[in-house]
Amino acid sequence: MISPIADSIVSGTVLIDMNATDASGISSYAIYIDDIFRSGTKFYSWDTTQEINGVYPILCVVIDHSGNIGSDTISITVNNSEIVDTSSPNVSIITPVANSTVSGIVSIIRTLKSLNPFGFEKLAQRVLRESGFTSVKITKHGHNGGLEGKGIIRIVQVKSLFLQHMIF
């Protein structure tokens, strides 16, 4: 195995890279993480943010053209510490315009100009909790900045949710 280095501490996306040579050539590769097959190639890009922090064994197995098997196992530690967002978002009210006179029901639109995805996730969780959800868990980050999750409202009803993060 070339990477990661045995007993290293990793976070985020980790490239698992193995090297194998044999006089008859290599016919197949396999990468297992925590006894789960992940790839049939020499390389695997592992998103450790989808894992629980802890120690994981990585097993790389190769088979040559004669059917001989070779393997190498290492252990690494996944440590994805929670990112601490210390910057406040920039908020501006678009409507109603400052110092205007309004009556009836008025819609207030706010622009969250510098809210990063982590901040958006925390804001979404807070809004849902303040709306009566007793538990909010983000289950998926969408490619378009959206969030999917599950929450418990009034402890007896489970609802699904989808939130879209839009930057104006």
GIMODA-V553302 format. One line per field, one symbol per residue. ss: DSSP state (~ for helix, > for strand, _ for the rest). phi: phi as a letter, one per 30 degrees, with the letter a starting at -180 (. if undefined). burial: I if it has 9 or more other ideal C-beta (glycine too) atoms within 8 Angstrom, else O. Layout:
ss = ???
phi = ???
burial = ???
This chain:
ss = __>_____>>__>>>>>________>>>>>>>>__>>>>___>>>>>~~~___>>>>>>>>>>>____>>>>>>>>>>____________>>>>>_____________>>>>____~~~~~~~~~~~~~~__>>>>>>>>>_____>>>>>>>___>>>>>>>_____
phi = .cbddeidcbaicbdcbcbbbaddjccababcbhicdcacbdbaccdddccdelcbdcccbbbddcjdcbabbbbbccbcdddccccdddbbddbddeidcbbidcdcccccdbddeddddddddddddddjdcbbbdcacddcjdbbabbcchhcbcbcbbbccbcd
burial = IOOIOOOOOIIOOIIIIIOIOIOOOIOOIIIIIOOOOIIOOOIIOIOIOOIOOOOIIIIIIIIIOOOOOIOOOIIIIIOIOOOOOOOOIOOOIOOOOOOOOOOOOOOOOOOIIOIOOOIIIIIIIOOIIOOOIIOIOIOOOOOOIIIIIIIIIOOOOOOOIOIOIOOO
